Amino acid sequence: MSQLELLWSYQQADVEAERQENAMKRSPTRQRLLKHQEFLREQKAANAHIEEEVQAMSDRIDALKDAISHAEDQLKALSKRYEENRPDNGDDVQTYIQEVQRLLQNISGYEQEVRRIRKDGADRDAQRRDIIQRAANVRKEYDDLKAKYDVEYAESKKKLEELRAIVAERSKGIEPEYMEKYKAIKQHSMPPLAQLSNDQCGGCRMSLPSAVVRTVRSGKPVECESCGRLLIQL
């Protein structure tokens, strides 16, 4: 067999192995598994984000409690100071009242924020429970699919290995320069070899010049000027 004929035989096996490998990648079971994996990753990230928010809320509530306690201490101190040294003019009384009002407003504002944060925290807890439940449902389906896919993959992998063994066997006798040319063309055109058919490239269907046709029929390696495939006359 000529080098081109050997390469053609190699290509047939190579194409079949490529088809099997692509079929494995496009397996509906595999695609569903990947979709479930992505969903579980998203839920895990969402849960982690909520946990960070809840922790920040908890820290803020602690800070607000400290602020409330501090304001209440100031209010007690102010009240004690008033009882021990009552102001003797209207301006001092007004100043005392304003300071009391300021502290009470601060405490009220802090308490309102605490209530708001606690409500937000309850909403986050509900979101987390929903995430956990949905993730658990998908995880169950994922585990079932994984068990099914493991069997499917083992069978498909065995077939692929058999096809690759045929590819390796058919590579014997092919000179390195031809194999390098095949692999280079494969980067942009698959399959890399095309039959001459009605004076056309069997790959891109472009008509070929008479000189190119004669060269192909003589058995010499020539590439299609349009798609770059190696042409062969069988």
N, C-alpha and C positions, 0 to 999 in steps of 0.2 A: 504493500500500500504506500502511496505517496504521502508526503507530510500533510498535505491538505486533507487527504482522505482520513488519515489518522486523527487529524484535528477535528474533522467533521464527526467522526465516531465519538471522540472525547466530548464534543459539544453536546451531542444527544444525551449523554449521561449527565453532563454538567447541568443542562437545562432541566432535566428531570429532578435532579437533586435540589436545584434552586426552587423549582415548583413545590417540592415537598417542604422545604424550609419556609417558604412564604405561606404555604397552607397552614403550617404550624403557628406562624405569627398571627394569621388572620382567623384562627380558630374561634368560633363564637364563644366557646367556654372560656378561652383565654381572655377574650375581649371583655367578657362580663366580669371575670376575676380582676382585671386591671381597673375596670370601672369601680368595682367594690373597694379595691385597695385605695384608689384616689378618694372615694367618699370617706372611708375610715380615716385617712390622713387628714382630710379637711375637718372632720368631726373632732379629731384629737387636737388639732390646732385651735379650733373654735373653743373647745373645753378649756384648753390651757389659757387662752385669752380671757375667758370668763373668770378663771381662777385668779389671774393677775388683777382683773378689775375688782373682784370680791376682796382680795387682799388689800388693794388700795382703798376700798371703801372702809374696810375694818380699821386700817391705819387712820383714816380721816375721822372716823367716829371716835376713836381713842383720843385724837387731838381735840375734837370738839368737846368731849367730856372733860378734858383737862381745862379747856377754855371756860366751860360752864362753871366748873368747880372754882376756878380762879376768879371769875366774875362774882360768884356767890360769896366768896371770901371777901372780896372788895366791898360788896354790898353790906355784909355783916360788919366789917370794920368801919364803913361809913356811918352805919346806923349807930354803932357803939360810940363813935366820935361825936355824933349829933347828940346822943343822950347825955354824954359826959360834958359836952361843951355846947349847949344850945346857942345858936346864933342870935344876936340881939338886934339885927336889922334885917329889913326886907331883902336886900341884895344878897346877903349870905344865905337866907332861907331859899331864895330863888336858885342860887348856885347849887345848894344841896339837892333841891328837887330835880334840877337838870341832870345832875350827876347820877341820881338814883334812876331817873328815866333812861339815861344812856346805858347804864348797866343792865336794866331790865330789858331794854330793846336788844342789847347784845345777847343776853341769855335766850330771849325769845327767838332771835334769829338762829342761834346755834341749835336750839331744840328743833326748829323747823327743818333745818338742814339735816339733822340726825334722822328725823322722821322720813324725809325724802330719800336719804341714802338707804335706810332700812327697806323702804318700799322698792327701790331699785335693786337692792340685794335680793329681795324676795322674787323679783322678776328674773334676776340672773339665776337663782336657784331653780326656778321653773324651766328656764332655758336649758340648764345643765341636765335636769332630769329628762327633758325631751331628747337632748342630744344622746345621753347615755342609752335611752330606750331604743332610739332609732339605730344607733351604732350596734347595739346588742342584736337587733333583728337582722341587720345586714351581716354582722359577724357570723351568725348562724348559717345564713345562706352562703356566705363566703366559704365557710368550712366545708359545707356540703359540696360546693362547686370545686373546691380544692381537691377533695378526695376523688371526685369524678375526673378532674383534669390530670391528676397524677397518673391515673391509669391510661388516659388518652395520650398524655405526653410520652409515657414510657413506650407505648406502641409506635407512636410517630417517630420518636427518636431512634428506635431500633431500625425502622424502615429507612430513615435518613442516613444512618450509619452504613447500612447496606448499600445505598445508592452512592455514598461518598467512597466506599470501597471500590465500587465499579469505576467511578471517576478516576481514582488513583491508579487502578489497573490499566485503564485506557490511556493514561498519560505516558505510559512506558513507550519509548520509541520516538516520542515527539521531541524534536530538537529544541534547545532552550530558546533560540531566537523566535521560533514559531509560537512557543508557549508565551513568551513575553509579549509578542504582538497580540495574541489572543486576549491576554489579560488587560492589555492597554486599551484595546477596542471595547472590551466588556465594561469598562468604566463609563462609557457613554452610549453603547449600543448592545442590547442583549436580544437575541444571540449575536455573537461577534461574526459568525460566518453566514453567508447567504448563498443560495443556489442561483445559478444563472438560469433564467426562465424567460423564453421568448425575447431574448436579447435585453432583458430587464434584470435589475437587481431584485432578488427575491425578498430583500429586506425592506427597501423603501419604494420599490416598484418604479424607479426611475429608469428610463431607457438609456442604454449604454452606447457609446461610440463604437463603431465597427472594430477599430483597432483594439479597444479594451476587450471586446467580445472574443476576438481572435486570441488575445493573450490568455484570457481565462481558459479557453478551450484547449490551449496548448499545455495547460497544467501549471503554469507559472503563477506565483502569488501576486495578486493585484487587488487594490482596494477600490471600493465604489467611491467615485468622486463626490457623490451626494451625501451618503451616510457614513462612509468610512469603513464599512464592513469588508472583510476578506471575501472574495468571490470564488466560487467553486463550481465546476461543471461535473455533475455526477452522471 
